[in-house]
């Protein structure tokens, strides 16, 4: 199913950079939806996402080494605007006929960048000959530009610190615009998003709710849903969104494990039953949990026992409810970051 169809999307392919999540954050700070996928994400998947632009992240590898991470080379020929950062720029140079080699003088840290050419990428950032501090972290560099490319900026040790092919709308930066150490880095990202990709400021909370409710309505249909409710932010948001879409076909289950703050269980029940009018089953399992935790000292063992006890209580209550087709679970973006590896080497 297509995700976030009403938003302009920027796809970020991760080649193992420590800054990939920061790139995504910078894009989202510009109110544009961004999605991270591994570097070998298939071309058919990219076409299905229909991104307005693609960012190739940095990474610790060298493009000329055997087994170096590489995207589908046809990606550079589909006509979608592309911005390569650090390794991503070197990959562009390598795939399109340029030459990438090890640099005799590596650049790590703050470097003075000199603007050679003002185009869409550097619009409003400076004039030809102006300089600005940027953050570099590379041991390789492009020695010879691919056909059709021009130098946009250089540094003392890097002749091609920023490059562009205006006709194909492919750009590269040998520095990191996403980090705070690069002055006007966010302006470079904005220029790529708005002046090159043509994105619009559509990704905000109102439009997100509209898209999310539409997605839920289409996915759930006439089915019933149960939701494990803790009273925390993630499960509360999920419950409220679902209730807006399916009403009383949502059944929430709140398990009091005896480990909550004083009066917290009563507050959760009051909030959802009386204020939100969401169907709620309140299970007082305090003794059940505390009995299993008696004498347990190790924190990890406690966590596992609490988790197993919760699953047992929740499943027992869920079986009493008929006609349930879906289980709803709330999660936060940090959970996604911690639980998914994008195949990058670092």
N, C-alpha and C positions, 0 to 999 in steps of 0.2 A: 504494500500500500504506500502511495506517495506520502511523504512527510512534509509538513510545513509548506503546502502548495501555494499559499497566498503570500509567502515571503520571498524576497530575493535572497539567494543563498550563495555563500562562498565556501567552496570545498578546500580543505587543507589536507594535503597528503604529507604524512609524517615519515621522515627518513631517519628518525632517531634523535632529533634535536631536544635538548633540555628546555628549549623555549617554545615548543609546539603549542602547549596549552596557553602560553602567554600570547601567542599570535591569535589564537581563537578568542581570547578575552579582549584583545584590542579591537578585533573586528566587531565583536558584540557591543563593545562600548560605543561604537559608531552606530548602534541600533540596526545592525545587519546580522542576520542569522548565519552562523558558521558551523560547519560540521567537519570533524576530524576523521579521516580514514587512513588505513595503512598505505604505504607507498605503492603497493602492488594492487590496489583496488582496481577491479576490472573496468575496462572502457565502457562496457554496456551498463554497469552500475553508475558510472559518471553521467552518461547520457540520461539515465532514468532520473537522476537527481536534478538534472538541468540547472547546474550552477551558473550564476552570472560571471563568476571568475574562479580561478584556481590558484592557490598559493602552495608552492613546493617548499617545505621547511628545510632548515639546515640539517646537519648530521655529522658524525665523526669520521665517516668513511672517505675514501678517495675514489673518484669516479673511474679511474683507470685501473683499479685493483680488481682481480678476479672475484666474482661474486658480490661486487658492490651493489647496493640497493638501487633499483631502477624502476621507474614507472613504464607503462606501455609507451613506446616511442611515438605511436600514432596520436597520443594525447596532444602533442605539439602541433598537430595538423588539423584539429577539429574546429578551430576558429574561436575557441573560448579564450578570453584574456587570461594570461598566466603571469604570475610574479614568482620568480625563484629567489630564495634567500640563502646566501652562503652556499652550502652544498647544492641546494636547488638551482642556483645560478650556474654553478659549475656543470651540473647535469645537463642543463639546457645547452650550454656551450659545447659539451661533448657530443650530445645527440644530434646537434644540427651542423656539425662539421667544423667546429672550432678546435682549439688545442688547449688542454688543461694539463698543467705540470706542477710539480712540487715547487714551492716558493723558497728562494734562498734565504729570505728574511721573513719569517712568520710575523703575523700581526695579531696580537692579543691585547685587548683593552681599548682604551680611548685613542682614536686616531683622527687626524685632521683631514677632512674630505674637501676636495676642490671641485666645484661644479664646472663642467666643460660645456654643457648644453642644457638649456632650459626647455623641457617639453612638458607633457601632461603630468609626468611623475613628479617633477620638481616645481610644478606651478605654485607660485606664492611662497616658495621656500627660500629662494635666493636667485641672484643673477649670475651670469657667466663670470667665473673668476672668484666668486664668493666662496668662503669656506665655512664649515660647521663641524663640530665634534660628533663622531659616530663611534659605535662600539663594534669592534671586529674580533673575530675568533676563527682564524683559518691558517692552515699550513699549505694549502694549494691555491692556485689562481689561474685564471684564463690567460694564456699567453697570446693566443691568436683568436680574434673574434670570428664567429660563424658568418657566412654570407648574409647580408641584409641588416646586420647589427651595427650600431654606432655606440661609441663611448659617451656616457652622460656625465661621469665623474671619475676622478682618480684620487689616489693618496700617494704619499711619498714612496711606498713600496709596491703599490698595486696600480698598474696602468689602467685597468678596467674595473673600477670599484662599483660602477653602476652602468648598465647597458640597456639598450632598447632596440626593438624592431617594431616601428610604429605600424607598418603595414599589417603584420601578423599579430600585433598587440601582445607581444611577449617581452617581458622586462626582467631584469636581474639586478640584485643588490648583493655585494660581497660583504655587507655589514648587516647588523640586526636592527631594523627600524622599530621592532616591538619592545625593546628594552628601554628603560628610562634614561640610560646613559647617552642614547642617541638623541641629540637635540632635533626637534621637529620630526621625530620618527613617526608619531601618530599622524602628522600632516601628510607624510609620504603614503601611509596606509590609506588615509582618506582619499588622497588623489587617485590611488589605484581603484578604490571602491566606487567612487562617484564620477570621476572624470574619465576613467578608462573602462570600467565594467558597467557604468550606468546604473548602479544600484540606487534604490530609493529607501528613505527612512520609514520602513513599514514594520519593523520588528520591535514592538513595544508590548506592554503587558495586556492592553486591551485586545490587540490583534492576536496575541498568543492565546488568550482565553477563547477567542472566537474560533481559532483554528483547532485548539485542543478539544473543545466541546463538539465541533463538527466531526472530528476524527473519532471521538468516543461514540457519538450517535451512530455513525456508519458502522463501526466495529461491533458494537454491542447489539444493535437491532432491538429485538423485543426480549432479550435475555435478562436474567437476574444476576446480580453481582454481590459478592461478599467482600468486605474490606476489614482487615485487622487494624483497629484504631488504637493509637497510643495517646493521643492528645497532643503529640508533637507537631511540628510544622509540616513535615512531609506527608504524613498520613492524613492530617487535617485538610490540607490543600486538595489531595486526591479525593477525599470524601466529599468536599464541597463541590468540586468540579463534576463528579459523578452524579451527585444529587441534583445539580442543576440540569443535567441531561436526562436522567432516567427516573428521578423522583423516588417513590417508595419501592421501586424495584432494586434499590440498593439496601443491603442489610449490613450494618457495621457491628463488629464484635469487639468489645473492650474488655481486656483481661486485666484485673487488678492483681499484680503479682506480689503485693506487699512491700515493694521496694520503692514506691513513689514518695513524693514529698507529702507533708501533712495536708490533708484535705484535698489532695490533687485528684483522687478518684471521684470524689463528689463533684468537683468543679468540672471535670470532663463530662460526666453524665449530665449535669445541669446544662452545660453549654450545648451539647449536641441534641439532647432530648427536648429541652424547653426553648432554647434560643434558635437553633437551626432546624428543629423539627425533623431530624434525621433518624430513621429507625435504628435503634441501638439495643444490643444485648449486652448487659453488664454481668460479667462473670467474676465473682469474688473468689479468687483462688489463692488468697494470701497464705493460708495454712499449707496448701499443696506445695507452694514454692519454698517457703521457709523450712519445711520439713526436709526437702531435698538439699538445701544449702547448709543444713546443720553440720558443723564440724569441718566444713570446707574452707580452706585458707587460701589456696592458690587462685589468683584472679582469673587465669585462663580457664581453669576447671569450673569456677563459678559461672563464667560466661557461657560455657558449653551446657552446663546443667540448666541454666535459666532458659537457654534457647530450646533445648529438648523439651523442657517442661511446658514452655509456651506452645510449641507445636502440638503437643499432646492435648492440651486443654482446648486450643483453637479448633483442631480437627474434630474433637468430640462435639463441640457446639455446632460446627459447620454441618455435620451429618444430620443434625436435627432440622435443618432448613431444606425444604424441597425446591426443586426446579432451578438450582443454581448452576449457571454455565461458566461464570468467570470469577477469578480471584483477582482483586485489585491490590496493588502494592505500591506504596510511595517510596521514592528514592530521591536522593539529592545528587547534583552533578559531581561533587567530590567523591561519592561512592562509585560513580562511573569511571572517574579518573583512576581510582585505586584498583578497580577490578578488571580493567581492560588493558591488555598490552597491544600496542599498535605495530609490533614486529620490528620496531626500530632498534638499532644496536646499542643505544645508550638510554 
